[in-house]
Amino acid sequence: MGTVRGLLPYPEPFRRRRVRAAAHRLVTCENWPDDDKTTGVDVAQLALLRLLWLQDQTRRASTGRHKEATVLLARAAVEGCLLGLYSLHVPGAVARLHAANIKAMGDILSYVVDDGLVTQSAVEQSLAAFGTKGGPPTVRQMVDQVEAAAGGAGALSLYRRFYQPTSTYFVHANAASLLRHVRPGGFLTGKPTIPWARRSAVRISDACVGILAAALARHAGTDPTEFETYAQAHAARAITPLAVVAGRGGWSALKLAELPAARKRALELRSYAVSEQALLDTPAVRKAHVDKELAPHHGPPRRQLVRTRHGRTDQQHPHPRPCDLPPHPSPEP
C-alpha cells in the first residue's frame, strides 16, 4: 500500500498553503546580522526560507515533467534541511560555516590568480579581513553531529535513504550516473533512465520543509505538531531510489505466470529497502542483496538475443535480414 501511495498524487493545496504560511512566520530575522552576531537560529531560518523556495520550484519542475530537474531540486532540499538542522543543534556550526565560506571565496578567486590579474598574497590579505578560513563540514559530518546533539532527529535516515542515492545517480560523474544511458542488453540511449519516482522527489521536498520547520518551532517554544504530521505524511509516501531500482529490475523480465511470485519478491525487496538493516549495510552489500533476489528470475540477457523485428527473434525468421546477407560477389573480369 505504501508503494501505491508513493506513485499516486497527494492533492492538499489548502494544507500546504497553511503549513507554508506558518513556516514563513517562523522566519523572524528581517535583516541579516553581522557575522559576529549571527546565531545558529538565524542560519536555520535562512535555510527554511530556501527550503520553501525549493519546495515551490520542485513542484513546478514536476508539473512540467522535468524529471531530472525535479530530482536535483529535491536533493538540494534534503541538503538544505540537513544544513538547517546542523546550524540549529550543533554548537560552533556558524563559526565553521563562516570559515568555510571564506575558503570558498578564495577558491572562486583562484582563476584570477592563475590569469595573473592579481597576486596570491593580495587575495590572501583580502580574505584575512573577513576572518580565518577553514574547511567546510561534509554532509555526513553534519548528519553525525546532528544525530549526536539532537538525540536522533532523523537526519541519518534522510541522508542514507535519499541524499546518498541521488548524489550517486544524478549529481556525480561516476559509473552509476553514466550507466543510466545504457539500456538492458547493453544498448546505448540518449535519454537516461530515472532511478527515482518523480512524485517521491516532490514528497521529500515537502517533508524537508516540515522537518526543519518543526525543529525551529520546538526551539521557539511553539507547537510543532502540524509541521511534524505534515512531514510524516509526505515522508511516508516517498519511495526510496533503491526501491525504484530494485522494482524496475525485477519487473523488466516478467511473464504473466510469474506475477504472484514477482509480487512477493517486490514486497520483500521493498521491506528490505525501508528497513534499518538496509541503512546499516554498505552499498556493496545492498547491491548484492538486490542482485541475489533478482538474478535467478531474469531471462537470458538481451545481449545474447538476436535483435528482434516485430517482437520476434531472427531464429523465427525463415529468411535472413538484409544486414545479415553476405556481400555481393564482385563481378569476374
Salt bridges, closest charged atoms under 4 A:
GLU12 OE1 - ARG15 NH1 3.56
GLU12 OE2 - HIS234 NE2 2.44
ASP35 OD2 - HIS98 ND1 3.90
ASP56 OD2 - ARG60 NE 3.01
GLU68 OE1 - ARG180 NH2 2.76
GLU79 OE1 - ARG75 NH1 3.68
ASP107 OD2 - LYS103 NZ 3.21
GLU124 OE2 - LYS133 NZ 3.39
ASP144 OD1 - ARG140 NE 2.91
ASP206 OD2 - ARG59 NH2 2.63
ASP206 OD2 - ARG203 NH2 3.90
ASP206 OD2 - HIS234 ND1 3.40
GLU226 OE2 - ARG18 NE 2.50
GLU228 OE2 - ARG218 NH1 2.61
GLU276 OE2 - ARG161 NH2 3.99
ASP291 OD2 - LYS287 NZ 2.83
ASP314 OD2 - ARG321 NE 2.74
ASP324 OD2 - ARG321 NE 3.24
